[in-house]
């Protein structure tokens, strides 16, 4: 149990130390391509917007498009042909058309162009303008035969610009006070479209203002610790889609303006790092945003980011690994001629002194890597921060590319640690050696020792790095396990190269719970940069400890299996009431028939006795009361039946009260009438 | 050999004579009382049939069984009371009009059956 826990701890620590070094950004690679094929499946082409995202991602990554041209082109032509399509639908239809080349008729495009121009001139919402301008730009790119130029480009420019805020952000419409960075990206892209659609030159002072807006927008960019820059939006949009929107706007604007936009290369590189740093997104929209933005950055006119990446940041001294560095664009194409210099390297712990002199890496044309053949002699095992500088050969390239200055990379140098003079001994209380055994910590050991509570156990060994320096691993533990699974773990301390632990059993008897018997010994030495980390049993020791006094603490009960404690509970089986056994149906019905027999017998008996209704009053009033009396009794009985079937007691009693009064009245009248007639009969 | 047969025939003749005298005595009973007797017989035999059913099938649902039987028995008892009160031979209730007795009978029956219905479930 505890061995496994300890092992897991070692692995966890290793994982953590490696994760910290993950600030290396890798360009888009084949893993993105295979992910794209899996992500954009058949369902990704339902709407034209989704289809465009999939097709654009495939185009950028250079993957063959799946066979969807027929169906998608059909819906493109339908959308473009319909006079009721919204600007957004037209926009995405034209985007798909620009990739698939569906062969839309010129007349159709002309019709759309004139409609969109009307929308642009009359629209007040940023989204409408964005989609309309975008569509016009797409028509312009697809055919030169349709007139898409805006007559009043200055006016449109002003109307979009009027939505901008002082902090560089934009509003979606004039009646919506909320400003948004995402909208700023859309607006900048739309303005770039207006510039390219203008029939006459746009006022340069307006463009100058727009550039100031862009630089203000970049003042609000946010930064991660690893050098990635991104734009955040408080509402609606994720940082990814917001940043992607700004990047699209920025690159579109840079493409249409003659003068270069002034955005620091560090920020452009930071944006590229942000997109690369998110890895492979799990949903189509994010994937498209990432790939599309990186493609925009790859060919943008502000400055093209160059990414410095290391295939591995773990270098083994034993295997004599070469330090390899690759510099390329975000999509993984090769960089212009350049030199990579390793400026400094210092140990992660002390950031002051560089351990090596600055040196250049050799460029290997075949593999495309910049290689440092042999690590400097002064590099020992440990974790380091290497500082690289990328220098472009051609000074013209410096205006096109950005390398972001110096690049810091965490590098782990691993090696085999020498273990020497390992020995274990039992000492008398006066420090004279009783037994002493040599250990070979590289191989198997099975020492067998015995000691009593007046003696001591001493374990000692030396650790040295390949360069002969002292080495202090993260973890050095000695574990004693009793036969009853009671464990004791001790940290082995060091002074310089020498590691030593003395267990004085006299002071430990209480901690050992006075448990005599055999203890297994296990030694753990582990570190992220130690290639021969181990967790090894080295034998056992028989301890003879005194009897436990009455007040001694009892050994803890063995650990409960966590599966039993936290695992699934036994399933609860519900006990339902078993339905009562009912008699067969026909038997019950037979008895129901049988119950009628006494009733029939009663009626027959009445007939035999010659019962008649001659006594029933003949005159009108008493006869009415007589009938009412019988009706009243029948009503009460009917009420009882209703009570049985659905009424509750209170309703029943309420009705019974009313009926009772009535019954009392008519009953009294009829019975007193009968009594008076019978008494008259008697007296007569 | 003869003696037992003659004795048995004389016993059956005695029984017959007893039965005949009982019948002739009963035929003198007023018709109203006979009706009540018939009614009591009807109620009791209904109760007996229910008890037989219960013995054959089991007492589930017990509530219904009890209400059924008690309804019959209760009615029979009330009918017997009525019979006592309307019997003219019975001097104790001489001053009580049979109509008053009948009104009591009806009232008691209604109360009894309200309880029975409540208990029926």
Interface residues (C-beta under 8 A of the other chain):
Chain A: X580 X581 X582 X583 X587 X588 X591 X594 X595 X597 X598 X599 X601 X602 X605 X606 X609 X610 X611 X633 X636 X637 X640 X641 X643 X644 X649 X652 X656 X660 X667 X668 X671 X672 X674 X675 X678 X679
Chain B: X31 X34 X35 X38 X39 X41 X42 X43 X45 X46 X49 X50 X52 X53 X56 X57 X58 X60 X61 X97 X98 X99 X100 X102 X103 X106 X110 X113 X114 X117 X118 X120
